[in-house]
Amino acid sequence: MTFSVIYVMCERCGNDIHKYNTCNYCKRKVCVNCVKSSRRVSKVIRLVICKDDWSKLPSRKAFKSATKE
């Protein structure tokens, strides 16, 4: 049996990745290197912000003030 590994491209840097996170603010699939920060708002909700959105002040403000909704 041969297993083929399916890689996805990071939409920020273009690297091949097999595990990705989706940024909650720009909705792009980003690799671990492109994730600036992540936090768990509740037991099932995890917020991720990429490095591009971290530099945009409204997105960063929304990320830091996020609470359980």
PDB file of N, CA, C and O in Angstrom, chain B, residues numbered from 101:
ATOM      1  N   MET B 101       0.832  -1.178   0.000  1.00  0.00           N
ATOM      2  CA  MET B 101       0.000   0.000   0.000  1.00  0.00           C
ATOM      3  C   MET B 101       0.878   1.243   0.000  1.00  0.00           C
ATOM      4  O   MET B 101       1.873   1.330   0.719  1.00  0.00           O
ATOM      5  N   THR B 102       0.489   2.175  -0.806  1.00  0.00           N
ATOM      6  CA  THR B 102       1.209   3.431  -0.876  1.00  0.00           C
ATOM      7  C   THR B 102       0.284   4.548  -0.425  1.00  0.00           C
ATOM      8  O   THR B 102      -0.862   4.650  -0.862  1.00  0.00           O
ATOM      9  N   PHE B 103       0.805   5.369   0.449  1.00  0.00           N
ATOM     10  CA  PHE B 103       0.031   6.500   0.926  1.00  0.00           C
ATOM     11  C   PHE B 103       0.561   7.764   0.262  1.00  0.00           C
ATOM     12  O   PHE B 103       1.767   8.003   0.216  1.00  0.00           O
ATOM     13  N   SER B 104      -0.336   8.541  -0.235  1.00  0.00           N
ATOM     14  CA  SER B 104       0.074   9.819  -0.794  1.00  0.00           C
ATOM     15  C   SER B 104      -0.330  10.924   0.175  1.00  0.00           C
ATOM     16  O   SER B 104      -1.469  10.981   0.641  1.00  0.00           O
ATOM     17  N   VAL B 105       0.604  11.778   0.460  1.00  0.00           N
ATOM     18  CA  VAL B 105       0.366  12.870   1.389  1.00  0.00           C
ATOM     19  C   VAL B 105      -0.063  14.079   0.571  1.00  0.00           C
ATOM     20  O   VAL B 105       0.605  14.467  -0.386  1.00  0.00           O
ATOM     21  N   ILE B 106      -1.170  14.657   0.956  1.00  0.00           N
ATOM     22  CA  ILE B 106      -1.678  15.830   0.266  1.00  0.00           C
ATOM     23  C   ILE B 106      -1.228  17.064   1.031  1.00  0.00           C
ATOM     24  O   ILE B 106      -1.548  17.231   2.208  1.00  0.00           O
ATOM     25  N   TYR B 107      -0.491  17.917   0.355  1.00  0.00           N
ATOM     26  CA  TYR B 107      -0.023  19.146   0.965  1.00  0.00           C
ATOM     27  C   TYR B 107      -0.872  20.315   0.486  1.00  0.00           C
ATOM     28  O   TYR B 107      -1.350  20.329  -0.649  1.00  0.00           O
ATOM     29  N   VAL B 108      -1.046  21.265   1.340  1.00  0.00           N
ATOM     30  CA  VAL B 108      -1.769  22.490   1.029  1.00  0.00           C
ATOM     31  C   VAL B 108      -0.743  23.614   1.044  1.00  0.00           C
ATOM     32  O   VAL B 108       0.208  23.569   1.825  1.00  0.00           O
ATOM     33  N   MET B 109      -0.919  24.609   0.203  1.00  0.00           N
ATOM     34  CA  MET B 109      -0.003  25.746   0.206  1.00  0.00           C
ATOM     35  C   MET B 109      -0.480  26.794   1.195  1.00  0.00           C
ATOM     36  O   MET B 109      -1.670  27.091   1.292  1.00  0.00           O
ATOM     37  N   CYS B 110       0.478  27.346   1.924  1.00  0.00           N
ATOM     38  CA  CYS B 110       0.183  28.474   2.802  1.00  0.00           C
ATOM     39  C   CYS B 110      -0.158  29.670   1.919  1.00  0.00           C
ATOM     40  O   CYS B 110       0.584  29.992   0.991  1.00  0.00           O
ATOM     41  N   GLU B 111      -1.266  30.318   2.205  1.00  0.00           N
ATOM     42  CA  GLU B 111      -1.712  31.433   1.370  1.00  0.00           C
ATOM     43  C   GLU B 111      -0.986  32.730   1.693  1.00  0.00           C
ATOM     44  O   GLU B 111      -1.213  33.743   1.032  1.00  0.00           O
ATOM     45  N   ARG B 112      -0.119  32.716   2.696  1.00  0.00           N
ATOM     46  CA  ARG B 112       0.653  33.918   3.017  1.00  0.00           C
ATOM     47  C   ARG B 112       2.071  33.820   2.477  1.00  0.00           C
ATOM     48  O   ARG B 112       2.540  34.740   1.806  1.00  0.00           O
ATOM     49  N   CYS B 113       2.768  32.709   2.762  1.00  0.00           N
ATOM     50  CA  CYS B 113       4.173  32.612   2.350  1.00  0.00           C
ATOM     51  C   CYS B 113       4.390  31.661   1.174  1.00  0.00           C
ATOM     52  O   CYS B 113       5.431  31.738   0.522  1.00  0.00           O
ATOM     53  N   GLY B 114       3.458  30.782   0.887  1.00  0.00           N
ATOM     54  CA  GLY B 114       3.571  29.889  -0.260  1.00  0.00           C
ATOM     55  C   GLY B 114       4.251  28.560   0.022  1.00  0.00           C
ATOM     56  O   GLY B 114       4.464  27.782  -0.908  1.00  0.00           O
ATOM     57  N   ASN B 115       4.598  28.270   1.262  1.00  0.00           N
ATOM     58  CA  ASN B 115       5.224  26.992   1.599  1.00  0.00           C
ATOM     59  C   ASN B 115       4.206  25.864   1.569  1.00  0.00           C
ATOM     60  O   ASN B 115       3.013  26.088   1.773  1.00  0.00           O
ATOM     61  N   ASP B 116       4.686  24.638   1.311  1.00  0.00           N
ATOM     62  CA  ASP B 116       3.828  23.456   1.379  1.00  0.00           C
ATOM     63  C   ASP B 116       3.648  23.073   2.842  1.00  0.00           C
ATOM     64  O   ASP B 116       4.626  22.968   3.583  1.00  0.00           O
ATOM     65  N   ILE B 117       2.412  22.864   3.259  1.00  0.00           N
ATOM     66  CA  ILE B 117       2.127  22.518   4.643  1.00  0.00           C
ATOM     67  C   ILE B 117       1.152  21.354   4.677  1.00  0.00           C
ATOM     68  O   ILE B 117       0.337  21.203   3.767  1.00  0.00           O
ATOM     69  N   HIS B 118       1.223  20.540   5.700  1.00  0.00           N
ATOM     70  CA  HIS B 118       0.258  19.459   5.858  1.00  0.00           C
ATOM     71  C   HIS B 118      -0.717  19.740   6.990  1.00  0.00           C
ATOM     72  O   HIS B 118      -1.753  19.082   7.091  1.00  0.00           O
ATOM     73  N   LYS B 119      -0.402  20.698   7.834  1.00  0.00           N
ATOM     74  CA  LYS B 119      -1.322  21.119   8.891  1.00  0.00           C
ATOM     75  C   LYS B 119      -1.395  22.637   8.849  1.00  0.00           C
ATOM     76  O   LYS B 119      -0.369  23.317   8.876  1.00  0.00           O
ATOM     77  N   TYR B 120      -2.589  23.155   8.785  1.00  0.00           N
ATOM     78  CA  TYR B 120      -2.731  24.603   8.675  1.00  0.00           C
ATOM     79  C   TYR B 120      -3.760  25.111   9.675  1.00  0.00           C
ATOM     80  O   TYR B 120      -4.577  24.354  10.199  1.00  0.00           O
ATOM     81  N   ASN B 121      -3.697  26.389   9.917  1.00  0.00           N
ATOM     82  CA  ASN B 121      -4.693  27.094  10.716  1.00  0.00           C
ATOM     83  C   ASN B 121      -5.346  28.130   9.820  1.00  0.00           C
ATOM     84  O   ASN B 121      -4.703  28.655   8.911  1.00  0.00           O
ATOM     85  N   THR B 122      -6.592  28.426  10.059  1.00  0.00           N
ATOM     86  CA  THR B 122      -7.290  29.447   9.297  1.00  0.00           C
ATOM     87  C   THR B 122      -7.362  30.713  10.130  1.00  0.00           C
ATOM     88  O   THR B 122      -7.853  30.704  11.259  1.00  0.00           O
ATOM     89  N   CYS B 123      -6.870  31.796   9.563  1.00  0.00           N
ATOM     90  CA  CYS B 123      -6.914  33.087  10.256  1.00  0.00           C
ATOM     91  C   CYS B 123      -8.373  33.528  10.360  1.00  0.00           C
ATOM     92  O   CYS B 123      -9.114  33.483   9.378  1.00  0.00           O
ATOM     93  N   ASN B 124      -8.773  33.947  11.539  1.00  0.00           N
ATOM     94  CA  ASN B 124     -10.168  34.334  11.752  1.00  0.00           C
ATOM     95  C   ASN B 124     -10.504  35.704  11.196  1.00  0.00           C
ATOM     96  O   ASN B 124     -11.673  36.090  11.191  1.00  0.00           O
ATOM     97  N   TYR B 125      -9.518  36.446  10.728  1.00  0.00           N
ATOM     98  CA  TYR B 125      -9.769  37.812  10.280  1.00  0.00           C
ATOM     99  C   TYR B 125      -9.647  37.964   8.768  1.00  0.00           C
ATOM    100  O   TYR B 125     -10.406  38.736   8.181  1.00  0.00           O
ATOM    101  N   CYS B 126      -8.721  37.258   8.111  1.00  0.00           N
ATOM    102  CA  CYS B 126      -8.625  37.328   6.649  1.00  0.00           C
ATOM    103  C   CYS B 126      -9.059  36.027   5.991  1.00  0.00           C
ATOM    104  O   CYS B 126      -9.138  35.957   4.765  1.00  0.00           O
ATOM    105  N   LYS B 127      -9.347  34.983   6.790  1.00  0.00           N
ATOM    106  CA  LYS B 127      -9.844  33.685   6.329  1.00  0.00           C
ATOM    107  C   LYS B 127      -8.868  32.950   5.411  1.00  0.00           C
ATOM    108  O   LYS B 127      -9.290  32.136   4.589  1.00  0.00           O
ATOM    109  N   ARG B 128      -7.563  33.227   5.541  1.00  0.00           N
ATOM    110  CA  ARG B 128      -6.563  32.523   4.745  1.00  0.00           C
ATOM    111  C   ARG B 128      -6.031  31.324   5.516  1.00  0.00           C
ATOM    112  O   ARG B 128      -6.016  31.328   6.747  1.00  0.00           O
ATOM    113  N   LYS B 129      -5.593  30.292   4.789  1.00  0.00           N
ATOM    114  CA  LYS B 129      -4.951  29.141   5.389  1.00  0.00           C
ATOM    115  C   LYS B 129      -3.478  29.475   5.569  1.00  0.00           C
ATOM    116  O   LYS B 129      -2.769  29.712   4.592  1.00  0.00           O
ATOM    117  N   VAL B 130      -3.016  29.493   6.817  1.00  0.00           N
ATOM    118  CA  VAL B 130      -1.648  29.886   7.106  1.00  0.00           C
ATOM    119  C   VAL B 130      -0.925  28.775   7.854  1.00  0.00           C
ATOM    120  O   VAL B 130      -1.534  27.997   8.589  1.00  0.00           O
ATOM    121  N   CYS B 131       0.391  28.718   7.650  1.00  0.00           N
ATOM    122  CA  CYS B 131       1.214  27.714   8.320  1.00  0.00           C
ATOM    123  C   CYS B 131       1.548  28.189   9.743  1.00  0.00           C
ATOM    124  O   CYS B 131       1.177  29.291  10.146  1.00  0.00           O
ATOM    125  N   VAL B 132       2.241  27.350  10.475  1.00  0.00           N
ATOM    126  CA  VAL B 132       2.588  27.662  11.858  1.00  0.00           C
ATOM    127  C   VAL B 132       3.530  28.862  11.919  1.00  0.00           C
ATOM    128  O   VAL B 132       3.457  29.654  12.859  1.00  0.00           O
ATOM    129  N   ASN B 133       4.417  29.008  10.925  1.00  0.00           N
ATOM    130  CA  ASN B 133       5.351  30.136  10.930  1.00  0.00           C
ATOM    131  C   ASN B 133       4.654  31.465  10.688  1.00  0.00           C
ATOM    132  O   ASN B 133       5.151  32.501  11.129  1.00  0.00           O
ATOM    133  N   CYS B 134       3.528  31.467  10.006  1.00  0.00           N
ATOM    134  CA  CYS B 134       2.819  32.703   9.678  1.00  0.00           C
ATOM    135  C   CYS B 134       1.797  33.101  10.739  1.00  0.00           C
ATOM    136  O   CYS B 134       1.232  34.192  10.671  1.00  0.00           O
ATOM    137  N   VAL B 135       1.553  32.229  11.720  1.00  0.00           N
ATOM    138  CA  VAL B 135       0.621  32.553  12.802  1.00  0.00           C
ATOM    139  C   VAL B 135       1.342  33.425  13.812  1.00  0.00           C
ATOM    140  O   VAL B 135       2.381  33.038  14.347  1.00  0.00           O
ATOM    141  N   LYS B 136       0.794  34.594  14.071  1.00  0.00           N
ATOM    142  CA  LYS B 136       1.394  35.493  15.054  1.00  0.00           C
ATOM    143  C   LYS B 136       0.966  35.118  16.467  1.00  0.00           C
ATOM    144  O   LYS B 136       1.787  35.072  17.383  1.00  0.00           O
ATOM    145  N   SER B 137      -0.332  34.851  16.636  1.00  0.00           N
ATOM    146  CA  SER B 137      -0.836  34.528  17.960  1.00  0.00           C
ATOM    147  C   SER B 137      -2.121  33.719  17.836  1.00  0.00           C
ATOM    148  O   SER B 137      -2.832  33.801  16.835  1.00  0.00           O
ATOM    149  N   SER B 138      -2.398  32.946  18.860  1.00  0.00           N
ATOM    150  CA  SER B 138      -3.658  32.214  18.924  1.00  0.00           C
ATOM    151  C   SER B 138      -4.084  32.163  20.381  1.00  0.00           C
ATOM    152  O   SER B 138      -3.256  32.158  21.292  1.00  0.00           O
ATOM    153  N   ARG B 139      -5.377  32.125  20.575  1.00  0.00           N
ATOM    154  CA  ARG B 139      -5.886  32.046  21.941  1.00  0.00           C
ATOM    155  C   ARG B 139      -7.175  31.251  21.950  1.00  0.00           C
ATOM    156  O   ARG B 139      -7.922  31.221  20.972  1.00  0.00           O
ATOM    157  N   ARG B 140      -7.412  30.615  23.069  1.00  0.00           N
ATOM    158  CA  ARG B 140      -8.608  29.816  23.250  1.00  0.00           C
ATOM    159  C   ARG B 140      -9.615  30.668  24.017  1.00  0.00           C
ATOM    160  O   ARG B 140      -9.417  30.987  25.189  1.00  0.00           O
ATOM    161  N   VAL B 141     -10.706  31.031  23.325  1.00  0.00           N
ATOM    162  CA  VAL B 141     -11.727  31.875  23.934  1.00  0.00           C
ATOM    163  C   VAL B 141     -12.614  31.049  24.851  1.00  0.00           C
ATOM    164  O   VAL B 141     -12.978  31.493  25.940  1.00  0.00           O
ATOM    165  N   SER B 142     -12.954  29.861  24.412  1.00  0.00           N
ATOM    166  CA  SER B 142     -13.696  28.919  25.248  1.00  0.00           C
ATOM    167  C   SER B 142     -13.118  27.533  24.984  1.00  0.00           C
ATOM    168  O   SER B 142     -12.089  27.410  24.319  1.00  0.00           O
ATOM    169  N   LYS B 143     -13.756  26.510  25.487  1.00  0.00           N
ATOM    170  CA  LYS B 143     -13.216  25.158  25.317  1.00  0.00           C
ATOM    171  C   LYS B 143     -13.209  24.711  23.859  1.00  0.00           C
ATOM    172  O   LYS B 143     -12.379  23.887  23.475  1.00  0.00           O
ATOM    173  N   VAL B 144     -14.110  25.232  23.049  1.00  0.00           N
ATOM    174  CA  VAL B 144     -14.203  24.778  21.656  1.00  0.00           C
ATOM    175  C   VAL B 144     -13.853  25.847  20.629  1.00  0.00           C
ATOM    176  O   VAL B 144     -13.714  25.538  19.445  1.00  0.00           O
ATOM    177  N   ILE B 145     -13.710  27.091  21.057  1.00  0.00           N
ATOM    178  CA  ILE B 145     -13.424  28.182  20.117  1.00  0.00           C
ATOM    179  C   ILE B 145     -11.974  28.616  20.277  1.00  0.00           C
ATOM    180  O   ILE B 145     -11.549  29.002  21.366  1.00  0.00           O
ATOM    181  N   ARG B 146     -11.211  28.551  19.172  1.00  0.00           N
ATOM    182  CA  ARG B 146      -9.811  28.963  19.165  1.00  0.00           C
ATOM    183  C   ARG B 146      -9.630  30.021  18.093  1.00  0.00           C
ATOM    184  O   ARG B 146      -9.934  29.782  16.925  1.00  0.00           O
ATOM    185  N   LEU B 147      -9.142  31.181  18.478  1.00  0.00           N
ATOM    186  CA  LEU B 147      -8.921  32.265  17.540  1.00  0.00           C
ATOM    187  C   LEU B 147      -7.466  32.286  17.102  1.00  0.00           C
ATOM    188  O   LEU B 147      -6.559  32.098  17.911  1.00  0.00           O
ATOM    189  N   VAL B 148      -7.253  32.519  15.802  1.00  0.00           N
ATOM    190  CA  VAL B 148      -5.913  32.585  15.231  1.00  0.00           C
ATOM    191  C   VAL B 148      -5.807  33.883  14.458  1.00  0.00           C
ATOM    192  O   VAL B 148      -6.730  34.256  13.733  1.00  0.00           O
ATOM    193  N   ILE B 149      -4.672  34.582  14.610  1.00  0.00           N
ATOM    194  CA  ILE B 149      -4.421  35.793  13.842  1.00  0.00           C
ATOM    195  C   ILE B 149      -3.060  35.651  13.160  1.00  0.00           C
ATOM    196  O   ILE B 149      -2.084  35.247  13.792  1.00  0.00           O
ATOM    197  N   CYS B 150      -3.002  35.982  11.875  1.00  0.00           N
ATOM    198  CA  CYS B 150      -1.754  35.858  11.123  1.00  0.00           C
ATOM    199  C   CYS B 150      -0.923  37.127  11.284  1.00  0.00           C
ATOM    200  O   CYS B 150      -1.395  38.124  11.830  1.00  0.00           O
ATOM    201  N   LYS B 151       0.312  37.081  10.805  1.00  0.00           N
ATOM    202  CA  LYS B 151       1.225  38.209  10.968  1.00  0.00           C
ATOM    203  C   LYS B 151       0.781  39.426  10.168  1.00  0.00           C
ATOM    204  O   LYS B 151       1.032  40.558  10.582  1.00  0.00           O
ATOM    205  N   ASP B 152       0.123  39.213   9.022  1.00  0.00           N
ATOM    206  CA  ASP B 152      -0.364  40.348   8.230  1.00  0.00           C
ATOM    207  C   ASP B 152      -1.474  41.095   8.961  1.00  0.00           C
ATOM    208  O   ASP B 152      -1.488  42.326   8.985  1.00  0.00           O
ATOM    209  N   ASP B 153      -2.410  40.346   9.559  1.00  0.00           N
ATOM    210  CA  ASP B 153      -3.513  40.989  10.275  1.00  0.00           C
ATOM    211  C   ASP B 153      -3.066  41.575  11.609  1.00  0.00           C
ATOM    212  O   ASP B 153      -3.707  42.490  12.126  1.00  0.00           O
ATOM    213  N   TRP B 154      -1.976  41.060  12.173  1.00  0.00           N
ATOM    214  CA  TRP B 154      -1.462  41.617  13.416  1.00  0.00           C
ATOM    215  C   TRP B 154      -0.991  43.053  13.215  1.00  0.00           C
ATOM    216  O   TRP B 154      -1.056  43.870  14.134  1.00  0.00           O
ATOM    217  N   SER B 155      -0.512  43.359  12.000  1.00  0.00           N
ATOM    218  CA  SER B 155      -0.038  44.712  11.726  1.00  0.00           C
ATOM    219  C   SER B 155      -1.181  45.684  11.437  1.00  0.00           C
ATOM    220  O   SER B 155      -0.968  46.896  11.415  1.00  0.00           O
ATOM    221  N   LYS B 156      -2.381  45.171  11.218  1.00  0.00           N
ATOM    222  CA  LYS B 156      -3.561  46.025  11.022  1.00  0.00           C
ATOM    223  C   LYS B 156      -4.213  46.235  12.388  1.00  0.00           C
ATOM    224  O   LYS B 156      -4.692  45.289  13.014  1.00  0.00           O
ATOM    225  N   LEU B 157      -4.224  47.463  12.828  1.00  0.00           N
ATOM    226  CA  LEU B 157      -4.666  47.761  14.194  1.00  0.00           C
ATOM    227  C   LEU B 157      -6.114  47.363  14.498  1.00  0.00           C
ATOM    228  O   LEU B 157      -6.361  46.860  15.594  1.00  0.00           O
ATOM    229  N   PRO B 158      -7.096  47.556  13.592  1.00  0.00           N
ATOM    230  CA  PRO B 158      -8.460  47.120  13.925  1.00  0.00           C
ATOM    231  C   PRO B 158      -8.580  45.602  14.137  1.00  0.00           C
ATOM    232  O   PRO B 158      -9.325  45.150  15.006  1.00  0.00           O
ATOM    233  N   SER B 159      -7.843  44.822  13.340  1.00  0.00           N
ATOM    234  CA  SER B 159      -7.883  43.364  13.507  1.00  0.00           C
ATOM    235  C   SER B 159      -7.233  42.953  14.825  1.00  0.00           C
ATOM    236  O   SER B 159      -7.749  42.085  15.529  1.00  0.00           O
ATOM    237  N   ARG B 160      -6.116  43.565  15.155  1.00  0.00           N
ATOM    238  CA  ARG B 160      -5.430  43.241  16.407  1.00  0.00           C
ATOM    239  C   ARG B 160      -6.279  43.613  17.610  1.00  0.00           C
ATOM    240  O   ARG B 160      -6.332  42.873  18.592  1.00  0.00           O
ATOM    241  N   LYS B 161      -6.949  44.768  17.533  1.00  0.00           N
ATOM    242  CA  LYS B 161      -7.817  45.210  18.626  1.00  0.00           C
ATOM    243  C   LYS B 161      -8.984  44.235  18.820  1.00  0.00           C
ATOM    244  O   LYS B 161      -9.356  43.918  19.950  1.00  0.00           O
ATOM    245  N   ALA B 162      -9.553  43.768  17.715  1.00  0.00           N
ATOM    246  CA  ALA B 162     -10.662  42.809  17.797  1.00  0.00           C
ATOM    247  C   ALA B 162     -10.169  41.481  18.370  1.00  0.00           C
ATOM    248  O   ALA B 162     -10.892  40.840  19.131  1.00  0.00           O
ATOM    249  N   PHE B 163      -8.949  41.055  18.020  1.00  0.00           N
ATOM    250  CA  PHE B 163      -8.396  39.810  18.533  1.00  0.00           C
ATOM    251  C   PHE B 163      -8.153  39.898  20.040  1.00  0.00           C
ATOM    252  O   PHE B 163      -8.483  38.970  20.779  1.00  0.00           O
ATOM    253  N   LYS B 164      -7.582  41.002  20.489  1.00  0.00           N
ATOM    254  CA  LYS B 164      -7.247  41.142  21.907  1.00  0.00           C
ATOM    255  C   LYS B 164      -8.485  41.316  22.777  1.00  0.00           C
ATOM    256  O   LYS B 164      -8.469  40.939  23.949  1.00  0.00           O
ATOM    257  N   SER B 165      -9.557  41.879  22.228  1.00  0.00           N
ATOM    258  CA  SER B 165     -10.751  42.090  23.030  1.00  0.00           C
ATOM    259  C   SER B 165     -11.807  41.008  22.816  1.00  0.00           C
ATOM    260  O   SER B 165     -12.944  41.166  23.262  1.00  0.00           O
ATOM    261  N   ALA B 166     -11.458  39.926  22.152  1.00  0.00           N
ATOM    262  CA  ALA B 166     -12.432  38.858  21.875  1.00  0.00           C
ATOM    263  C   ALA B 166     -12.786  38.119  23.159  1.00  0.00           C
ATOM    264  O   ALA B 166     -11.919  37.740  23.946  1.00  0.00           O
ATOM    265  N   THR B 167     -14.068  37.930  23.339  1.00  0.00           N
ATOM    266  CA  THR B 167     -14.573  37.180  24.481  1.00  0.00           C
ATOM    267  C   THR B 167     -15.537  36.131  23.965  1.00  0.00           C
ATOM    268  O   THR B 167     -15.855  36.089  22.776  1.00  0.00           O
ATOM    269  N   LYS B 168     -15.996  35.287  24.872  1.00  0.00           N
ATOM    270  CA  LYS B 168     -16.940  34.239  24.508  1.00  0.00           C
ATOM    271  C   LYS B 168     -18.270  34.882  24.104  1.00  0.00           C
ATOM    272  O   LYS B 168     -18.845  35.669  24.856  1.00  0.00           O
ATOM    273  N   GLU B 169     -18.744  34.537  22.914  1.00  0.00           N
ATOM    274  CA  GLU B 169     -19.984  35.131  22.413  1.00  0.00           C
ATOM    275  C   GLU B 169     -21.059  34.097  22.254  1.00  0.00           C
ATOM    276  O   GLU B 169     -22.173  34.422  21.841  1.00  0.00           O
TER     277      GLU B 169
END
